């Protein structure tokens, strides 16, 4: 009997390590390409619009593929489905690195499909295996995801300049999902068969009719919209306000680091709260304040970057935590995750080009920044509703 205890502990540690390593692949393989976009555009002679598609395509893939992930997991099990997600990410990285603009866009889309599966299924897996520690686990994997994204953004340019070129730098990002695959292999032995019962289908259909599910969805979805607008346009906003490209790039990296910090703090705070309404409203308002700050006091951009990074990182953690807390089962959590991330990433895909068009029409970033502030206040409203201590019926 005593020999089973260390074995069980070891299995739990391997599971946690696997979850965190999967998390490292869910942002860096996407955002890691951003510092290389100018080189890619120059090499292939792409227009600004086509280069922007390298950001938009994964978000569209997230939105369109996310609703399918829960059904795939019910049929093949979460362990195998997450393994398949990592394989898709690896395949996409390999295709994206081939010397052809067509392969660049095809590979980027494949990566988006793999990330979509991981994004949807990890909250469900955490709900199933760590039901009593949802906030802590979500915080840990959010911290890992943000840290890996910052690391990837810092490394790709030196790798490219070392002689590997941007093709080699993008290929080097495969290290993250490959390590995840190796550590995840033991989980395939404890495969839990997916159910094909009608209950899973009812979760998928019923979740779209739940007011609480829509409140969680819009809280997380607006967070995605606001985050990708700012992460996409912040360098341009800062350069238009007199910052150099180097300074704008440094603040862009600082933003990604700041989004990781709430992973350390939010889980600790959540344990002391009866519900999450207050904290959801506060961190959403932080995003609104920072947007206004970029407009009115651009010389304090470091402060606004830290505030926005913390606020958007915290809202993402809360939104993912709501998926686990508001759902009554792992399958319902996966279905809610698919709904929230589908709607959220479709919103996010529309945000950057829409704000870019508003900028082009108005000639400055004032209106887009005001729009981000107003949308963030809407996020605070839905956060107050989603943060109530209750579960989705059914």
N, C-alpha and C positions, 0 to 999 in steps of 0.2 A: 504493500500500500504506500509506504513512504517513498519508494522509488518512483511512483507515479507523479508525486508532487513536483520534483525538479523537472521531469519530462513535460508536464503541463505548463510549468512556468517557461520552459524553453520554447515550447510551441507558441505561447502568447507573445514572447519577445520577438520571435521570428515573424509573427503576424504583424505586430506593431512596426517592426523594421520594414516589412514588405509594404505596408500602407504608406509609410513615410517616403519610401523610395519611389513608389508609384506617384506620390504627390510631387516629387521633384520633376517629373516629366510633364506635368499638366500645365505648366506655364512656360518653362525655359525653352522648350522646343518650338514655341510659338513666338514669344517676345524676344528670344535670343537673336532673331533675324533682324530686328529693328535697327541696331547700329550699323548693319551692313547694307541697308536699303539703297543708299546712294551709290555704292559700288555695284550692286546688282543692276540698278537702273542704268548706270553708265555702260556696263558690260553688255547688256542686252538691248540698249537703246530704247528702254521703256518710257512711256509717258508717265507723268505724275499720277494720272488716273489709274493706269494699269499697275503702277507700283503700289498704289493704295489698295488695290485688290488683294495684295499679299497679306494685308491686315484684315480686310473684310471677309475674304474667303473662309478662313478658319471660324470666324464668328457665325457665318451663315451655316457652316457645317455643324457647329455646336447646336444652333437653333433647330436645324432640320433633322439631325441624327439623334438628338437627346431623347425624343419621345420613344424611339425604338429600343433604347438600352434596357429598360425595365423588362420588356418582353423577351429580349435575348437572354437576360439573366434568369428569368423564370424557366426558360427552356434548357439552358446549358449550365446554370449555376453561376453564382457571383465570382467564384474563384477562377473558373475557366474564362468567363467573360472579361475579367480584368486582365488576365494573361493575354487574351486576344487583343485587348486595347493596347497593351504595350507592344505587341507584334505589329499592329497597325501603325503605331507611332514610329517604330524602327523602319518599317517598309517605306513610310512617307518620307522620313529623313533621307533614306538611301535614294529614292526617286528624285526628291527635291535637289539633291546634290549633283545629279547628272547634268552634263553640259548642253542643256536645251531649255529655252524659255517655257516650252510646253510642259516638260517634266517638272519645272519649277512650280508651276501652278497646280499640276496634278498632285505632286507630292505634298504640297501645302494643304490641299483639300483632304488627302488621306490622313495627314497628321491631325487635322481638325476633327475627323470622324473618330480617331482613336482617343483624342483628348475628351471628346464629348462623352464617350462611354465611361471613361475614368471619372469625369466630373459627376456624372449621374450616379454611378454605382458605389463610390466610396462612402457617401453619407448613409446609404442603405446598409452597407457592410458594417459600418460603425454602429448603426442602430441595432443590428442583429447581435454583434459580438461584444459590444461595449455599451450596452444600454444604460448603465449607471454612470458612464463617464463620457457622454456624448460631447459636451462642451470642451472638456479637456482634450479629447482626441481631435476634434475639429480644429481647436487652437493649435495643436502640435503639427497637424498636417498643413494648415494654412501658413504657419511660421516656416516650415520646411519648404513649401512651395515658393513663398516670397524670397527666402534666402537663396534658393537655387536659381530663381529668375535673375536676381541681382548678380550672382556669381557668373551666370552665363553671359549676361550683358557685358560684364567686365572682361571676360576672357576672349570673346569671339574676335574682337578687333586685333588684339595682339597675336592671336593664332593666325588670322588672315595676313597680317603684316610680316609674320615670320617666314613666309614663303609658301604657305599652304593655300593662300588665296581665300576668297569668300566661300568657294565650294568646299574646301577642306575645313574651314571654320564651322560651316553648317553641319558637315558630316561629323565633326567632333562632338556635337551635341548628342549624338547617338549613345554616348557613354552613359547618360542618365537612364534611358529606358533599358539599356542592356544590363546594367547593374540591377535594376528593378526586376527584370525577368529572372535573373539568377537567384535572387533572394526570394522571389515569389514562388519558385518551383515547388518547394515543400507543401504549399497550400493546395496544390492540385491533388495531393493524396487525400486531403480531408474534404474533397469535393462534396458539396451538398446538392443533391439533385434539385433542379428547378421544378416547380409544380406547374401543371397545365390545367389546374382546376379553374372553375369559373370565378373563384374568389379573386384571383389575380386580375382577371379581365374586369371584374367589378371595380377593383381599386382604380384601374386605369380610366374607366368611364366615369365613375362617381367622383373622382378627385377634381374633375373639371367643373363639377356642379357645386363644389363646396366654397362658400364665401371665405372661410378661413384659409383654404388652399390658395385662393386668389390673392388674399392679403399677403401671405408669405411670398407668393410668386411675384407680386408687384414690388414688394420691398427688395427682394433679391434682384429682380429684373431691372429696376431703376438704378440700383447700385452698379450693375454691369454697364448700363448706358452711361452713367456719369463717369465711371472709372475709365472706360475706353475712349470717351471724348477727351478727357484730360490727358491720359497717357499718350493718346495719339497726337494731340495738338499743343501740349505744353511747350516743347522746344520752340515751335513757331510763335506762340504767344509771348514767350520770354524774349526771343530775338526781336520781335516787333516793338518791345518795350526798352530796347537798348542793351540787352545782354548779348555777349558773344556766343558763338556756337559752342565753344568749350564750356562756358558757364552754364548754358542751357542743357548741354549733355550731362554735366555733373548733377544738376538739379533733377534731371530725368532719372538718373540712377538713385539719387537720394529718395525720390518718390517711391521707387520700388522697395527700397530698404524700409522706409517708413510704414509701408503696408504690411510688412512682416511683424512689426513690433507688437500689435494687438494680440498676436498669437500667444504671447507670454502673459499678458495682463487680463484679457477678457475672460478666459476660463476661471481665473481666480475670483473675479468680481461676480460672475454669474452664480457661483455657489452661495453667495450671501444674499441673493435676491429672491423674492417670492415669485416674481415674474420679470419679464425683460422689457416692459414697455418704456420705462424711463431711460434706460441705457440706449435703447434703439433710437429714441427721439434725439437724445443728446449727440450721438455720433453722426447721425444723419445731418443735424444742424451744423456740425463741424464742417461738413462738405460744403454747405451753403455759405458759411462764413468765409471759407478759404476762397471760393469762387469770387465773392465780392471783394475780398482782399487783393486778389490778383488784378482786379480792375482798378480799384481806388488807390491802393498802396503797393504798386509793383516793386518798389525798392526793397520791400520786406518779403520778397518771393521765397526766401529760405523758410521763413515762419509759415507762410501759407502752404508750402510744399509739405512741411512736417504735419501740419494740421490736416490737410487733405489726405495725405498718406495714411495717417492714423485713423481718420474718420472712415475712409473708404475701405481700409483693411478690416476695421472693426465691424462695419455693416456687412461685409462679406461673411465674416466668421459668424455673426449673429444669424444671417440669412441661412447659412448652411446648418447652423445649430437648430434653428426653427424647424428645418426639414425633419431632423431626428426627434425633436421634442413634440411637435404637433402631430406627427404620424403615430398610428397605433401599432404598426408592425413594420418589419423590414421591407416587405413588398409594397406597403403603402408609402414608406419612405422613398423607395426607389421610384414609384410612380409620381410622387410629389416632386422629387428631385428632377425627374424628366420634364414635368410640366414647368417648373420654375426656371430651369435652365434653358428650355426651349424658348419660352417667351422672352426671358432675359437676354439671351444672346441674339435673338432676332431684333430686339430693341437696340442692343449694343451695335449690331451691324449697321443699323440706320443712323445712329447718332453721329459718328465722326464725319461722314460725307454731308449730312444735313447741316451740321455746324460749320463745315467748310464752305458750303454754298452761302450760308448766312454771312459769313465773313467776307466772301467775295462780293456779295451784294452791298454790304454796308461799308466795307473798306477797313474795318477794324474788328477787334475781338470783344468789344463791349457787350453787344447783344448776345453772342454765344455764352459769355460768362454769366450774364444776368439769367439766361435761360437755364444754365447749370444750377444756379442758386435756387431758382423757383422749383425746378424738378427735384432738387435735394429736399426742399421743404415738403413736397409731395411724398418723398420717400420716408420722411419723418412721420407723416400721417399714417402711412401703411405700416410702419414699424410699430407705432403705438397700438394698432389693431392686431398685428401678428404676434406681438409680444405678450398677449394675454395668456394666462395659464389655462389652456384647454387643448383638447385633441380633436382632430377631424373625425366626424361621425363615420361609422362604418368600418 
